[in-house]
Amino acid sequence: MKERDLIFFRPLWRRVAVTVICVLWSIVEWVTQNPFWGIVSAGLAGYCYWALFVNFDDSESRDP
């Protein structure tokens, strides 16, 4: 991630909010029977989880 991304996503609530929005979008698409957009939004939710929780290192962006 770029430095501006690290700064924006430093608060945990922002990372959770973005991921939850993507999951909710995926649920809406599957319920309304749009499998293409359901797959796209599920992939985006998975990427958000990976990038914002698994691979996110906020120790660099914190002030000492």
Backbone as XML, in Angstrom:
<?xml version="1.0"?>
<chain id="A" units="angstrom">
  <residue number="1" name="MET">
    <atom name="N" x="0.833" y="-1.178" z="0.000"/>
    <atom name="CA" x="0.000" y="0.000" z="0.000"/>
    <atom name="C" x="0.880" y="1.245" z="0.000"/>
  </residue>
  <residue number="2" name="LYS">
    <atom name="N" x="0.334" y="2.296" z="-0.539"/>
    <atom name="CA" x="1.044" y="3.563" z="-0.546"/>
    <atom name="C" x="0.904" y="4.228" z="0.822"/>
  </residue>
  <residue number="3" name="GLU">
    <atom name="N" x="1.746" y="5.180" z="1.067"/>
    <atom name="CA" x="1.739" y="5.856" z="2.363"/>
    <atom name="C" x="0.401" y="6.522" z="2.651"/>
  </residue>
  <residue number="4" name="ARG">
    <atom name="N" x="-0.227" y="7.109" z="1.655"/>
    <atom name="CA" x="-1.523" y="7.754" z="1.891"/>
    <atom name="C" x="-2.594" y="6.728" z="2.253"/>
  </residue>
  <residue number="5" name="ASP">
    <atom name="N" x="-2.483" y="5.510" z="1.718"/>
    <atom name="CA" x="-3.420" y="4.453" z="2.086"/>
    <atom name="C" x="-3.212" y="4.027" z="3.530"/>
  </residue>
  <residue number="6" name="LEU">
    <atom name="N" x="-1.964" y="3.936" z="3.935"/>
    <atom name="CA" x="-1.675" y="3.561" z="5.320"/>
    <atom name="C" x="-2.219" y="4.591" z="6.290"/>
  </residue>
  <residue number="7" name="ILE">
    <atom name="N" x="-2.106" y="5.847" z="5.933"/>
    <atom name="CA" x="-2.613" y="6.912" z="6.802"/>
    <atom name="C" x="-4.136" y="6.860" z="6.870"/>
  </residue>
  <residue number="8" name="PHE">
    <atom name="N" x="-4.800" y="6.672" z="5.737"/>
    <atom name="CA" x="-6.256" y="6.651" z="5.721"/>
    <atom name="C" x="-6.812" y="5.453" z="6.476"/>
  </residue>
  <residue number="9" name="PHE">
    <atom name="N" x="-6.208" y="4.284" z="6.305"/>
    <atom name="CA" x="-6.724" y="3.067" z="6.912"/>
    <atom name="C" x="-6.113" y="2.768" z="8.283"/>
  </residue>
  <residue number="10" name="ARG">
    <atom name="N" x="-5.415" y="3.699" z="8.881"/>
    <atom name="CA" x="-4.831" y="3.475" z="10.198"/>
    <atom name="C" x="-5.898" y="3.163" z="11.253"/>
  </residue>
  <residue number="11" name="PRO">
    <atom name="N" x="-7.007" y="3.934" z="11.318"/>
    <atom name="CA" x="-8.037" y="3.583" z="12.312"/>
    <atom name="C" x="-8.728" y="2.260" z="11.951"/>
  </residue>
  <residue number="12" name="LEU">
    <atom name="N" x="-8.894" y="1.414" z="12.947"/>
    <atom name="CA" x="-9.492" y="0.103" z="12.727"/>
    <atom name="C" x="-10.916" y="0.214" z="12.208"/>
  </residue>
  <residue number="13" name="TRP">
    <atom name="N" x="-11.680" y="1.201" z="12.668"/>
    <atom name="CA" x="-13.079" y="1.304" z="12.256"/>
    <atom name="C" x="-13.219" y="1.532" z="10.755"/>
  </residue>
  <residue number="14" name="ARG">
    <atom name="N" x="-12.265" y="2.212" z="10.140"/>
    <atom name="CA" x="-12.334" y="2.424" z="8.690"/>
    <atom name="C" x="-12.099" y="1.122" z="7.936"/>
  </residue>
  <residue number="15" name="ARG">
    <atom name="N" x="-11.152" y="0.326" z="8.409"/>
    <atom name="CA" x="-10.882" y="-0.956" z="7.765"/>
    <atom name="C" x="-12.080" y="-1.889" z="7.898"/>
  </residue>
  <residue number="16" name="VAL">
    <atom name="N" x="-12.681" y="-1.902" z="9.077"/>
    <atom name="CA" x="-13.866" y="-2.735" z="9.297"/>
    <atom name="C" x="-15.026" y="-2.248" z="8.438"/>
  </residue>
  <residue number="17" name="ALA">
    <atom name="N" x="-15.235" y="-0.943" z="8.376"/>
    <atom name="CA" x="-16.354" y="-0.382" z="7.615"/>
    <atom name="C" x="-16.252" y="-0.715" z="6.131"/>
  </residue>
  <residue number="18" name="VAL">
    <atom name="N" x="-15.082" y="-0.562" z="5.555"/>
    <atom name="CA" x="-14.905" y="-0.849" z="4.129"/>
    <atom name="C" x="-15.155" y="-2.322" z="3.841"/>
  </residue>
  <residue number="19" name="THR">
    <atom name="N" x="-14.637" y="-3.189" z="4.700"/>
    <atom name="CA" x="-14.822" y="-4.625" z="4.501"/>
    <atom name="C" x="-16.283" y="-5.021" z="4.667"/>
  </residue>
  <residue number="20" name="VAL">
    <atom name="N" x="-16.954" y="-4.489" z="5.673"/>
    <atom name="CA" x="-18.371" y="-4.809" z="5.901"/>
    <atom name="C" x="-19.234" y="-4.300" z="4.749"/>
  </residue>
  <residue number="21" name="ILE">
    <atom name="N" x="-18.950" y="-3.143" z="4.230"/>
    <atom name="CA" x="-19.711" y="-2.619" z="3.087"/>
    <atom name="C" x="-19.571" y="-3.542" z="1.887"/>
  </residue>
  <residue number="22" name="CYS">
    <atom name="N" x="-18.384" y="-4.038" z="1.635"/>
    <atom name="CA" x="-18.185" y="-4.957" z="0.508"/>
    <atom name="C" x="-18.928" y="-6.274" z="0.726"/>
  </residue>
  <residue number="23" name="VAL">
    <atom name="N" x="-18.932" y="-6.770" z="1.950"/>
    <atom name="CA" x="-19.673" y="-8.007" z="2.248"/>
    <atom name="C" x="-21.165" y="-7.782" z="2.070"/>
  </residue>
  <residue number="24" name="LEU">
    <atom name="N" x="-21.671" y="-6.664" z="2.566"/>
    <atom name="CA" x="-23.096" y="-6.367" z="2.405"/>
    <atom name="C" x="-23.478" y="-6.196" z="0.940"/>
  </residue>
  <residue number="25" name="TRP">
    <atom name="N" x="-22.601" y="-5.577" z="0.161"/>
    <atom name="CA" x="-22.853" y="-5.420" z="-1.264"/>
    <atom name="C" x="-22.942" y="-6.792" z="-1.920"/>
  </residue>
  <residue number="26" name="SER">
    <atom name="N" x="-22.068" y="-7.684" z="-1.540"/>
    <atom name="CA" x="-22.093" y="-9.037" z="-2.097"/>
    <atom name="C" x="-23.395" y="-9.756" z="-1.740"/>
  </residue>
  <residue number="27" name="ILE">
    <atom name="N" x="-23.834" y="-9.619" z="-0.506"/>
    <atom name="CA" x="-25.089" y="-10.258" z="-0.088"/>
    <atom name="C" x="-26.260" y="-9.708" z="-0.887"/>
  </residue>
  <residue number="28" name="VAL">
    <atom name="N" x="-26.301" y="-8.410" z="-1.072"/>
    <atom name="CA" x="-27.390" y="-7.801" z="-1.844"/>
    <atom name="C" x="-27.401" y="-8.321" z="-3.277"/>
  </residue>
  <residue number="29" name="GLU">
    <atom name="N" x="-26.237" y="-8.424" z="-3.881"/>
    <atom name="CA" x="-26.164" y="-8.902" z="-5.258"/>
    <atom name="C" x="-26.616" y="-10.358" z="-5.373"/>
  </residue>
  <residue number="30" name="TRP">
    <atom name="N" x="-26.243" y="-11.197" z="-4.422"/>
    <atom name="CA" x="-26.670" y="-12.601" z="-4.470"/>
    <atom name="C" x="-28.169" y="-12.730" z="-4.218"/>
  </residue>
  <residue number="31" name="VAL">
    <atom name="N" x="-28.711" y="-11.920" z="-3.311"/>
    <atom name="CA" x="-30.152" y="-11.988" z="-3.018"/>
    <atom name="C" x="-30.975" y="-11.517" z="-4.215"/>
  </residue>
  <residue number="32" name="THR">
    <atom name="N" x="-30.477" y="-10.524" z="-4.927"/>
    <atom name="CA" x="-31.196" y="-10.017" z="-6.095"/>
    <atom name="C" x="-30.868" y="-10.797" z="-7.360"/>
  </residue>
  <residue number="33" name="GLN">
    <atom name="N" x="-30.185" y="-11.928" z="-7.201"/>
    <atom name="CA" x="-29.884" y="-12.856" z="-8.281"/>
    <atom name="C" x="-29.039" y="-12.248" z="-9.398"/>
  </residue>
  <residue number="34" name="ASN">
    <atom name="N" x="-27.988" y="-11.584" z="-8.991"/>
    <atom name="CA" x="-26.982" y="-11.054" z="-9.913"/>
    <atom name="C" x="-25.646" y="-11.723" z="-9.595"/>
  </residue>
  <residue number="35" name="PRO">
    <atom name="N" x="-25.439" y="-12.943" z="-10.089"/>
    <atom name="CA" x="-24.245" y="-13.684" z="-9.675"/>
    <atom name="C" x="-22.931" y="-13.051" z="-10.137"/>
  </residue>
  <residue number="36" name="PHE">
    <atom name="N" x="-22.921" y="-12.394" z="-11.278"/>
    <atom name="CA" x="-21.669" y="-11.780" z="-11.727"/>
    <atom name="C" x="-21.196" y="-10.737" z="-10.723"/>
  </residue>
  <residue number="37" name="TRP">
    <atom name="N" x="-22.070" y="-9.798" z="-10.360"/>
    <atom name="CA" x="-21.696" y="-8.764" z="-9.416"/>
    <atom name="C" x="-21.529" y="-9.323" z="-8.010"/>
  </residue>
  <residue number="38" name="GLY">
    <atom name="N" x="-22.211" y="-10.420" z="-7.713"/>
    <atom name="CA" x="-22.003" y="-11.092" z="-6.436"/>
    <atom name="C" x="-20.593" y="-11.639" z="-6.314"/>
  </residue>
  <residue number="39" name="ILE">
    <atom name="N" x="-20.107" y="-12.225" z="-7.409"/>
    <atom name="CA" x="-18.740" y="-12.748" z="-7.413"/>
    <atom name="C" x="-17.729" y="-11.611" z="-7.351"/>
  </residue>
  <residue number="40" name="VAL">
    <atom name="N" x="-17.979" y="-10.559" z="-8.106"/>
    <atom name="CA" x="-17.060" y="-9.415" z="-8.103"/>
    <atom name="C" x="-16.969" y="-8.799" z="-6.710"/>
  </residue>
  <residue number="41" name="SER">
    <atom name="N" x="-18.114" y="-8.562" z="-6.080"/>
    <atom name="CA" x="-18.107" y="-7.930" z="-4.762"/>
    <atom name="C" x="-17.582" y="-8.882" z="-3.685"/>
  </residue>
  <residue number="42" name="ALA">
    <atom name="N" x="-17.801" y="-10.183" z="-3.833"/>
    <atom name="CA" x="-17.230" y="-11.142" z="-2.879"/>
    <atom name="C" x="-15.706" y="-11.169" z="-3.011"/>
  </residue>
  <residue number="43" name="GLY">
    <atom name="N" x="-15.218" y="-11.099" z="-4.227"/>
    <atom name="CA" x="-13.774" y="-11.018" z="-4.433"/>
    <atom name="C" x="-13.188" y="-9.748" z="-3.847"/>
  </residue>
  <residue number="44" name="LEU">
    <atom name="N" x="-13.905" y="-8.648" z="-4.006"/>
    <atom name="CA" x="-13.456" y="-7.389" z="-3.433"/>
    <atom name="C" x="-13.452" y="-7.457" z="-1.902"/>
  </residue>
  <residue number="45" name="ALA">
    <atom name="N" x="-14.464" y="-8.089" z="-1.334"/>
    <atom name="CA" x="-14.505" y="-8.249" z="0.127"/>
    <atom name="C" x="-13.345" y="-9.116" z="0.603"/>
  </residue>
  <residue number="46" name="GLY">
    <atom name="N" x="-13.049" y="-10.170" z="-0.138"/>
    <atom name="CA" x="-11.909" y="-11.016" z="0.218"/>
    <atom name="C" x="-10.601" y="-10.267" z="0.123"/>
  </residue>
  <residue number="47" name="TYR">
    <atom name="N" x="-10.459" y="-9.461" z="-0.911"/>
    <atom name="CA" x="-9.241" y="-8.654" z="-1.053"/>
    <atom name="C" x="-9.125" y="-7.638" z="0.083"/>
  </residue>
  <residue number="48" name="CYS">
    <atom name="N" x="-10.237" y="-7.019" z="0.448"/>
    <atom name="CA" x="-10.218" y="-6.072" z="1.567"/>
    <atom name="C" x="-9.776" y="-6.754" z="2.852"/>
  </residue>
  <residue number="49" name="TYR">
    <atom name="N" x="-10.310" y="-7.936" z="3.096"/>
    <atom name="CA" x="-9.907" y="-8.676" z="4.297"/>
    <atom name="C" x="-8.412" y="-8.978" z="4.274"/>
  </residue>
  <residue number="50" name="TRP">
    <atom name="N" x="-7.931" y="-9.439" z="3.141"/>
    <atom name="CA" x="-6.509" y="-9.785" z="3.035"/>
    <atom name="C" x="-5.629" y="-8.544" z="3.182"/>
  </residue>
  <residue number="51" name="ALA">
    <atom name="N" x="-5.975" y="-7.476" z="2.463"/>
    <atom name="CA" x="-5.122" y="-6.289" z="2.451"/>
    <atom name="C" x="-5.222" y="-5.475" z="3.735"/>
  </residue>
  <residue number="52" name="LEU">
    <atom name="N" x="-6.406" y="-5.437" z="4.340"/>
    <atom name="CA" x="-6.606" y="-4.544" z="5.476"/>
    <atom name="C" x="-6.467" y="-5.221" z="6.835"/>
  </residue>
  <residue number="53" name="PHE">
    <atom name="N" x="-6.466" y="-6.550" z="6.867"/>
    <atom name="CA" x="-6.332" y="-7.234" z="8.147"/>
    <atom name="C" x="-5.155" y="-8.201" z="8.172"/>
  </residue>
  <residue number="54" name="VAL">
    <atom name="N" x="-5.035" y="-9.039" z="7.170"/>
    <atom name="CA" x="-3.967" y="-10.047" z="7.157"/>
    <atom name="C" x="-2.627" y="-9.415" z="6.828"/>
  </residue>
  <residue number="55" name="ASN">
    <atom name="N" x="-2.591" y="-8.586" z="5.804"/>
    <atom name="CA" x="-1.328" y="-8.050" z="5.292"/>
    <atom name="C" x="-1.047" y="-6.626" z="5.758"/>
  </residue>
  <residue number="56" name="PHE">
    <atom name="N" x="-1.927" y="-6.020" z="6.511"/>
    <atom name="CA" x="-1.788" y="-4.620" z="6.913"/>
    <atom name="C" x="-0.820" y="-4.512" z="8.080"/>
  </residue>
  <residue number="57" name="ASP">
    <atom name="N" x="0.202" y="-3.696" z="7.927"/>
    <atom name="CA" x="1.188" y="-3.487" z="8.984"/>
    <atom name="C" x="1.120" y="-2.028" z="9.411"/>
  </residue>
  <residue number="58" name="ASP">
    <atom name="N" x="0.389" y="-1.767" z="10.476"/>
    <atom name="CA" x="0.249" y="-0.382" z="10.910"/>
    <atom name="C" x="1.324" y="0.031" z="11.916"/>
  </residue>
  <residue number="59" name="SER">
    <atom name="N" x="2.252" y="-0.833" z="12.195"/>
    <atom name="CA" x="3.329" y="-0.465" z="13.124"/>
    <atom name="C" x="4.258" y="0.575" z="12.505"/>
  </residue>
  <residue number="60" name="GLU">
    <atom name="N" x="4.417" y="0.562" z="11.177"/>
    <atom name="CA" x="5.262" y="1.546" z="10.498"/>
    <atom name="C" x="4.648" y="2.928" z="10.541"/>
  </residue>
  <residue number="61" name="SER">
    <atom name="N" x="3.322" y="2.979" z="10.431"/>
    <atom name="CA" x="2.650" y="4.266" z="10.289"/>
    <atom name="C" x="2.400" y="4.966" z="11.617"/>
  </residue>
  <residue number="62" name="ARG">
    <atom name="N" x="2.635" y="4.289" z="12.734"/>
    <atom name="CA" x="2.436" y="4.920" z="14.047"/>
    <atom name="C" x="3.654" y="5.741" z="14.426"/>
  </residue>
  <residue number="63" name="ASP">
    <atom name="N" x="3.387" y="6.821" z="15.128"/>
    <atom name="CA" x="4.484" y="7.646" z="15.618"/>
    <atom name="C" x="5.099" y="6.984" z="16.841"/>
  </residue>
  <residue number="64" name="PRO">
    <atom name="N" x="6.421" y="7.055" z="16.979"/>
    <atom name="CA" x="7.081" y="6.427" z="18.141"/>
    <atom name="C" x="6.830" y="7.158" z="19.434"/>
  </residue>
</chain>
